[in-house]
């Protein structure tokens, strides 16, 4: 009898919880209106500003379209290694200091040898990538990608690859970035984190003017420790100039074959899925909405 009463009480509690949940179909007109308001923010900075200023009611509506929300489009994703040369950047800034500084004075020589050996490697976390008609675009992880690319474009990087986009039709990479920002806003209670590149340190700007700035940087910063990694890997003497020239050659490939997408946004408004214990990524994996 006691077990039966406990079961009946549990069932009543579950029914009460269901009855208290908002009716998604009734809220869909409001949800669609809110989504359209976000879509009207054509530029990424305007969208990020709108997401950062959502009211609690607006955030509640947006949650219906992300994660396990009843109006979210379910996402398909896989984990797979992809060669650095086959990944394309979607932001127009990469900070040299946040990229090469980790390589010219390596803290993990064995990982650097693994990069030279074509990988696969994970630099802290897998990259987040969008597969658009067979071409792979970086959503999050540009600095980690550049760290690998500049040492060895053939090295494979472990990646979380999203195979479909929110909505009925495949979205171009720039639109997919917007959806990820929506997922991050939902995961972080209406706040979208931001990070900037130090003024004058954007490697894409450096490479537009040739490789003189990068050459000077490498001449000043390549350490004996980095040279030792190359010597150990190749099992032969290697000079600092040889290491420098190898990186410059890879930078030339990046400048010609792996340019940022057209109208790529700045670092400041790019998705950062790894904040809050990867909460934004976890939401995106479950479902997103085209905003």
C-alpha positions in Angstrom: 0.0 0.0 0.0 2.8 2.4 0.9 4.5 1.8 -2.4 1.3 2.3 -4.3 0.7 5.6 -2.5 4.2 6.8 -3.2 3.9 5.9 -6.9 0.6 7.8 -7.1 2.1 10.9 -5.4 5.1 10.8 -7.8 2.7 10.5 -10.8 0.7 13.5 -9.5 3.9 15.6 -9.2 5.0 14.7 -12.7 1.6 15.7 -14.1 1.7 19.0 -12.2 5.2 19.7 -13.7 3.9 19.0 -17.2 0.9 21.2 -16.7 3.1 24.0 -15.5 5.3 23.9 -18.6 4.6 26.5 -21.2 2.6 25.4 -24.3 5.2 25.8 -27.1 2.6 25.9 -29.8 0.8 28.8 -28.0 4.1 30.6 -27.7 5.3 30.0 -31.2 3.9 33.3 -32.6 5.9 35.2 -29.9 8.9 33.0 -30.5 8.8 33.7 -34.3 8.5 37.4 -33.6 11.5 37.3 -31.3 13.6 35.3 -33.8 12.7 37.8 -36.6 13.8 40.6 -34.4 17.2 38.9 -34.1 17.4 38.2 -37.8 16.9 41.9 -38.4 20.2 42.5 -36.8 22.1 42.0 -40.0 25.6 42.6 -38.7 27.2 40.3 -36.1 28.0 43.2 -33.6 24.4 44.2 -33.7 23.2 40.6 -33.1 25.6 40.1 -30.2 24.5 43.4 -28.7 20.8 42.3 -29.0 21.6 38.9 -27.4 23.4 40.7 -24.5 20.4 42.8 -23.9 17.6 40.2 -23.9 15.0 40.6 -21.2 14.2 37.6 -19.1 11.0 37.1 -21.0 12.8 37.3 -24.3 15.4 34.8 -23.1 12.7 32.4 -22.0 11.2 32.5 -25.5 14.6 32.0 -27.2 15.3 29.0 -25.0 12.4 27.2 -26.9 14.6 27.2 -30.0 17.9 26.0 -28.5 19.1 22.9 -26.7 16.2 20.7 -25.7 13.7 23.4 -26.5 10.6 22.1 -28.2 11.1 24.4 -31.2 14.8 23.7 -31.8 16.1 22.0 -34.9 18.0 18.9 -33.8 21.6 18.9 -34.8 23.8 16.2 -36.3 27.5 16.2 -35.4 30.5 13.9 -35.3 34.0 13.8 -33.9 36.7 13.4 -36.5 40.3 14.6 -37.3 40.7 17.1 -40.1 43.9 18.3 -41.7 44.7 21.9 -40.8 45.0 22.8 -44.5 41.4 21.6 -45.0 39.9 24.0 -42.4 38.9 27.5 -43.3 38.7 30.5 -40.9 35.5 32.4 -40.4 37.0 35.3 -38.4 39.3 38.0 -39.8 41.7 38.2 -36.9 44.2 35.8 -35.3 46.5 37.1 -32.6 50.1 36.2 -33.2 50.8 36.3 -29.5 48.0 33.8 -28.8 49.1 31.6 -31.6 52.9 31.4 -32.2 53.9 32.2 -28.6 52.9 28.7 -27.6 55.1 27.2 -30.3 58.3 29.2 -30.4 58.8 28.3 -26.7 57.0 25.0 -26.5 55.6 23.8 -23.1 54.8 20.4 -24.5 57.6 19.3 -26.8 56.0 15.9 -27.4 52.8 17.4 -28.6 54.9 19.6 -31.0 56.6 16.5 -32.4 53.1 14.9 -32.9 52.1 18.0 -34.9 55.2 17.6 -37.1 54.2 13.9 -37.5 50.8 14.8 -38.9 48.8 14.2 -35.7 46.1 13.9 -34.9 46.3 16.3 -32.0 44.0 18.1 -29.6 45.1 21.5 -28.4 43.3 21.8 -25.1 39.9 21.1 -26.7 38.7 19.9 -30.1 37.9 22.5 -32.7 34.2 23.3 -33.4 33.7 23.0 -37.2 30.8 23.4 -39.6 30.6 21.2 -42.7 29.1 23.3 -45.4 28.6 21.3 -48.7 31.8 19.3 -47.9 34.0 22.3 -47.0 35.0 22.6 -43.3 34.7 26.0 -41.6 36.0 26.8 -38.2 33.4 28.0 -35.7 35.6 28.1 -32.6 39.3 27.4 -32.2 41.0 29.7 -34.7 44.1 30.2 -32.5 44.5 26.5 -31.9 44.1 25.9 -35.6 46.8 28.5 -36.5 49.2 27.0 -33.9 49.0 23.7 -35.8 48.9 25.1 -39.3 52.0 27.2 -39.0 54.0 24.2 -37.9 52.4 21.6 -40.3 49.4 22.2 -42.5 49.1 18.5 -43.0 48.6 17.8 -39.3 45.1 16.5 -38.4 43.3 18.3 -35.6 40.5 16.6 -33.6 37.3 18.4 -34.3 33.6 18.4 -33.5 31.9 18.7 -36.9 28.4 19.9 -37.2 26.8 18.2 -40.3 23.6 20.2 -40.6 22.4 23.7 -39.9 19.4 25.1 -38.1 16.4 25.5 -40.4 15.3 23.7 -43.5 18.2 24.7 -45.8 22.0 24.6 -45.4 23.2 27.9 -44.0 26.3 29.6 -45.2 29.1 29.7 -42.5 28.5 33.3 -41.6 24.8 32.5 -40.7 25.8 29.4 -38.8 28.0 31.6 -36.5 24.9 33.6 -35.6 23.1 30.4 -34.5 26.0 29.4 -32.3 25.9 32.8 -30.6 22.3 32.2 -29.9 23.2 28.9 -28.3 25.9 30.6 -26.2 23.5 33.3 -25.1 21.0 30.7 -23.9 23.7 28.7 -22.1 25.1 31.8 -20.4 21.8 33.4 -19.2 21.7 36.0 -22.0 25.4 36.9 -22.0 27.8 36.4 -24.9 31.5 36.4 -24.0 34.0 38.4 -26.0 37.7 38.4 -26.6 39.9 40.7 -28.7 43.1 40.6 -30.6 45.9 42.9 -29.4 46.2 46.0 -31.7 48.8 45.4 -34.4 49.1 41.7 -33.8 46.7 40.2 -36.4 48.6 37.7 -38.5 46.2 38.1 -41.4 47.1 41.8 -41.6 50.8 41.0 -41.3 50.6 38.5 -44.2 48.8 41.0 -46.5 52.0 43.0 -46.5 54.3 40.1 -47.1 56.1 38.1 -44.4 58.6 40.7 -43.1 56.8 41.3 -39.8 56.4 37.6 -39.2 60.0 37.0 -40.1 61.1 39.6 -37.5 58.8 38.1 -34.9 60.2 34.6 -35.5 63.9 35.8 -35.5 63.3 37.4 -32.1 61.2 34.7 -30.5 62.2 31.2 -31.7 63.9 29.5 -28.7 66.5 26.8 -28.6 63.9 24.6 -27.0 61.8 24.8 -30.3 64.9 24.0 -32.4 65.6 21.0 -30.2 62.1 19.7 -30.9 62.8 19.9 -34.7 66.2 18.3 -34.2 64.8 15.4 -32.2 62.0 14.8 -34.6 64.1 14.9 -37.8 67.1 13.2 -35.9 69.5 15.6 -37.6 70.9 19.1 -37.0 68.4 21.9 -37.6 69.1 25.7 -37.5 66.8 28.5 -36.2 66.7 29.8 -39.7 65.4 26.5 -41.0 62.7 26.4 -38.4 61.8 30.1 -39.2 61.7 29.4 -43.0 59.5 26.4 -42.5 56.9 28.5 -40.6 57.1 31.3 -43.1 56.4 28.8 -45.9 53.3 27.5 -44.1 52.2 31.1 -43.4 52.4 31.7 -47.2 50.1 28.7 -47.7 47.7 30.2 -45.1 47.7 33.6 -46.8 46.8 32.2 -50.2 44.7 29.1 -49.6 43.2 29.5 -46.1 42.0 33.1 -46.1 39.0 34.2 -43.9 35.6 33.9 -45.5 34.2 37.0 -47.2 32.9 39.6 -44.7 34.3 37.6 -41.8 33.7 39.2 -38.4 36.3 40.3 -35.9 37.5 38.2 -33.0 35.4 40.3 -30.6 32.0 39.0 -31.8 33.0 35.3 -32.6 31.4 32.3 -30.8 33.3 31.1 -27.8 31.7 27.8 -27.1 34.1 26.7 -24.4 33.0 29.2 -21.7 31.1 27.9 -18.8 32.4 24.3 -19.0 31.5 24.1 -22.7 27.8 25.0 -21.9 27.3 26.8 -25.2 28.7 23.8 -27.2 26.4 21.4 -25.2 23.4 23.5 -26.1 24.4 23.7 -29.8 24.9 19.9 -30.0 21.3 19.3 -28.9 19.5 21.9 -31.1 19.5 25.4 -32.5 17.4 27.9 -34.4 18.2 29.9 -37.4 18.6 33.5 -36.2 
